[in-house]
């Protein structure tokens, strides 16, 4: 499932997309939810719904990582993401179905006001840098500060050093990436969207960490092991909710 907020130059499926208007930007006020008919016999398709966020400088390969994970595809043509895109993939962890709603953010400074709004409510955030770009690595500290300012205090985080297939152009050693992650108490992996190296592992690891935290929180809130304990589950029968995007063309 693919969703686009604003105009995406990566897939041309924006709400107000135009081949001649790559600078079009929509300010979206409401985050996405799902519309369900009241009383409909909706089969339960997942146990958890996790919102993940990909952040990092422009050109580090966030969109490529997302496409590799969600569609097992790779595009060598670089087209910068404009605004926000998302994709959904359902995975299975410990016999539980986890629906991952993964938001791909634009890395350019001019979109920062919009993208930081999506930090709120994120359960996991991947900070991505390009191992062939020293500046993108140095800016990880700035992205971490953005998380500390705008995201939940208990959000799960992971640092990804992408494009590790381009070792001949490497500017950032694996050891430096590992040290940075240790300094912040964050997990670290080097990935390659092109070769698919560690892409699956990174998303599965982050999903498992989120699930572990949720289960631990539920157990802490119910130390006696009462009926409220155990994992957080999405109920099958929910009331009708109609959600929408309210967008302003800038």
VMD Tcl script that draws the C-alpha trace (Angstrom):
set ca {
  {0.00 0.00 0.00}
  {1.35 3.39 -0.98}
  {0.32 6.77 0.38}
  {1.54 10.20 -0.55}
  {1.23 13.42 1.37}
  {1.81 16.44 -0.77}
  {3.66 16.03 -4.06}
  {6.17 13.23 -4.40}
  {8.67 13.55 -7.21}
  {9.59 9.93 -6.57}
  {6.32 8.43 -7.75}
  {4.18 11.30 -9.11}
  {1.18 10.29 -7.02}
  {0.77 13.51 -5.05}
  {-2.62 14.90 -4.17}
  {-1.99 17.78 -6.51}
  {0.82 16.39 -8.59}
  {2.02 18.00 -11.79}
  {4.84 17.05 -14.13}
  {5.65 20.75 -14.50}
  {5.45 21.65 -10.82}
  {8.06 19.72 -8.80}
  {8.08 22.52 -6.23}
  {4.43 22.00 -5.27}
  {4.05 21.44 -1.56}
  {0.94 20.61 0.42}
  {0.80 21.33 4.14}
  {-1.14 18.40 5.59}
  {-2.71 18.84 8.98}
  {-4.10 15.39 9.75}
  {-2.11 12.18 9.78}
  {-3.49 9.17 7.99}
  {-5.90 6.70 9.57}
  {-8.18 4.12 8.05}
  {-11.85 4.42 7.20}
  {-13.98 1.50 8.32}
  {-17.68 0.93 7.82}
  {-19.52 0.59 11.10}
  {-20.77 -2.93 11.63}
  {-18.83 -4.29 8.68}
  {-17.39 -7.75 9.08}
  {-13.77 -6.68 8.99}
  {-11.30 -9.54 9.35}
  {-8.48 -8.83 11.76}
  {-5.31 -8.65 9.71}
  {-2.70 -7.56 12.24}
  {-1.90 -7.51 15.95}
  {0.15 -4.33 16.06}
  {0.33 -1.12 14.05}
  {3.70 0.64 14.26}
  {4.46 4.07 12.81}
  {8.10 4.37 11.70}
  {9.98 7.38 10.38}
  {13.02 7.64 8.09}
  {15.06 10.82 8.58}
  {18.43 12.09 7.37}
  {20.01 14.41 4.84}
  {18.76 14.57 1.28}
  {20.33 11.97 -1.00}
  {21.38 9.44 1.65}
  {19.01 6.80 0.26}
  {15.99 6.90 2.57}
  {13.52 6.40 -0.27}
  {15.64 3.61 -1.76}
  {15.69 1.80 1.59}
  {11.92 2.14 1.84}
  {11.34 0.83 -1.69}
  {13.74 -2.06 -1.14}
  {11.96 -3.09 2.05}
  {8.38 -2.55 0.88}
  {8.64 -3.63 -2.76}
  {12.03 -5.33 -3.05}
  {12.90 -2.84 -5.78}
  {15.77 -0.43 -6.43}
  {15.92 2.60 -8.71}
  {19.29 4.06 -9.66}
  {17.73 7.41 -10.62}
  {17.85 9.93 -7.79}
  {14.74 12.06 -7.45}
  {14.47 13.97 -4.20}
  {11.40 13.35 -2.06}
  {9.24 16.45 -1.71}
  {7.21 16.59 1.49}
  {6.22 13.20 2.93}
  {5.55 9.75 1.47}
  {4.63 6.53 3.20}
  {4.40 2.84 2.49}
  {2.93 -0.04 4.44}
  {4.21 -3.56 4.85}
  {2.97 -6.26 7.22}
  {5.59 -8.53 8.76}
  {5.49 -11.34 11.30}
  {7.47 -11.32 14.55}
  {7.12 -13.94 17.26}
  {3.91 -15.21 15.64}
  {2.40 -11.72 15.69}
  {1.40 -9.77 12.59}
  {2.96 -6.30 12.65}
  {1.71 -3.66 10.23}
  {4.50 -1.15 9.64}
  {3.44 2.29 8.45}
  {6.74 3.76 7.26}
  {7.04 7.49 6.59}
  {9.76 8.77 4.26}
  {10.66 12.40 4.94}
  {12.31 15.02 2.77}
  {15.80 15.86 3.98}
  {15.97 19.44 2.72}
  {15.87 22.25 5.24}
  {12.91 23.96 3.56}
  {10.66 21.01 4.43}
  {11.79 20.74 8.05}
  {8.69 22.40 9.53}
  {6.41 19.84 7.92}
  {8.57 16.77 8.48}
  {9.15 17.45 12.17}
  {5.38 17.38 12.68}
  {5.53 13.67 11.87}
  {7.97 12.96 14.70}
  {5.06 13.11 17.11}
  {3.44 9.72 17.32}
  {6.38 7.90 15.74}
  {7.20 4.69 17.59}
  {10.49 4.09 15.82}
  {12.87 6.38 13.92}
  {15.69 5.41 11.57}
  {18.47 7.97 11.19}
  {20.15 7.43 7.82}
  {23.50 8.71 6.57}
  {25.54 7.98 3.45}
  {28.90 6.31 4.12}
  {30.31 8.13 1.07}
  {29.24 11.54 2.43}
  {31.03 12.81 5.54}
  {28.63 15.72 5.99}
  {25.58 13.46 6.16}
  {27.29 11.53 8.96}
  {28.16 14.68 10.90}
  {24.54 15.83 10.62}
  {23.25 12.73 12.40}
  {23.85 14.59 15.67}
  {21.56 17.38 14.43}
  {18.88 14.84 13.50}
  {19.15 13.31 16.96}
  {18.57 16.74 18.46}
  {15.45 17.06 16.31}
  {14.21 13.77 17.74}
  {14.86 14.93 21.28}
  {12.91 18.14 20.60}
  {9.96 16.77 18.66}
  {9.53 13.02 19.26}
  {8.34 10.98 22.22}
  {10.99 10.40 24.88}
  {10.66 6.62 24.60}
  {10.81 6.37 20.80}
  {13.02 3.55 19.52}
  {15.93 4.73 17.37}
  {18.42 3.15 15.00}
  {21.31 4.57 12.96}
  {21.82 3.25 9.43}
  {24.99 3.82 7.41}
  {23.62 3.37 3.90}
  {25.33 2.70 0.53}
  {27.88 0.31 2.04}
  {28.11 -1.35 -1.39}
  {30.15 1.72 -2.46}
  {33.15 0.85 -0.33}
  {35.61 2.33 -2.82}
  {34.07 5.78 -2.16}
  {33.72 5.36 1.59}
  {34.35 8.47 3.72}
  {32.92 7.18 7.01}
  {34.35 4.02 8.52}
  {32.06 1.42 10.05}
  {33.89 1.89 13.36}
  {32.93 5.58 13.48}
  {29.30 4.72 12.87}
  {29.39 2.12 15.62}
  {31.02 4.56 18.06}
  {28.41 7.24 17.37}
  {25.64 4.72 18.01}
  {27.26 3.58 21.26}
  {27.64 7.20 22.43}
  {23.88 7.70 22.06}
  {22.84 4.22 23.12}
  {21.35 3.48 19.70}
  {21.56 0.34 17.58}
  {23.57 0.55 14.36}
  {23.73 -1.25 11.04}
  {25.36 -0.57 7.70}
  {22.95 -1.13 4.85}
  {22.78 -1.20 1.08}
  {19.47 -0.52 -0.62}
  {21.12 -1.54 -3.89}
  {22.27 -5.00 -2.78}
  {19.59 -5.34 -0.07}
  {22.22 -5.91 2.61}
  {20.74 -5.58 6.13}
  {17.61 -3.80 4.89}
  {15.21 -6.47 6.13}
  {17.20 -6.91 9.33}
  {17.06 -3.21 10.17}
  {13.27 -2.92 9.90}
  {12.67 -6.23 11.65}
  {15.03 -5.25 14.48}
  {13.33 -1.90 15.00}
  {9.91 -3.55 14.93}
  {10.98 -6.14 17.48}
  {12.40 -3.45 19.77}
  {9.11 -1.54 19.66}
  {7.10 -4.67 20.41}
  {9.40 -5.54 23.34}
  {8.99 -2.05 24.78}
  {5.21 -2.15 24.49}
  {5.01 -5.54 26.18}
  {7.33 -4.40 28.94}
  {5.24 -1.28 29.50}
  {2.05 -3.32 29.71}
  {3.65 -5.71 32.19}
  {4.93 -2.79 34.29}
  {1.43 -1.33 34.39}
  {-0.04 -4.68 35.44}
  {2.51 -6.23 37.83}
  {-0.10 -8.60 39.30}
  {-0.59 -10.24 35.91}
  {-4.22 -9.19 35.66}
  {-6.38 -9.31 32.57}
  {-4.87 -6.04 31.33}
  {-1.42 -7.58 30.85}
  {0.16 -8.87 27.67}
  {0.75 -7.24 24.32}
  {-1.20 -4.33 22.99}
  {-3.55 -5.60 20.32}
  {-5.63 -3.87 17.70}
  {-9.25 -4.82 18.30}
  {-11.21 -6.37 15.49}
  {-14.45 -4.42 15.83}
  {-13.98 -0.68 15.86}
  {-16.44 2.14 15.53}
  {-16.66 4.08 12.33}
  {-13.86 6.63 11.97}
  {-13.62 8.91 9.01}
  {-10.25 10.60 8.76}
  {-8.99 12.96 6.15}
  {-6.13 15.11 5.02}
  {-6.70 18.82 5.17}
  {-4.13 20.33 2.86}
  {-3.19 23.82 1.87}
  {-1.42 24.45 -1.41}
  {1.67 26.57 -0.76}
}
mol new
graphics top color blue
foreach p $ca { graphics top sphere $p radius 0.5 }
foreach p [lrange $ca 0 end-1] q [lrange $ca 1 end] { graphics top cylinder $p $q radius 0.2 }
display resetview
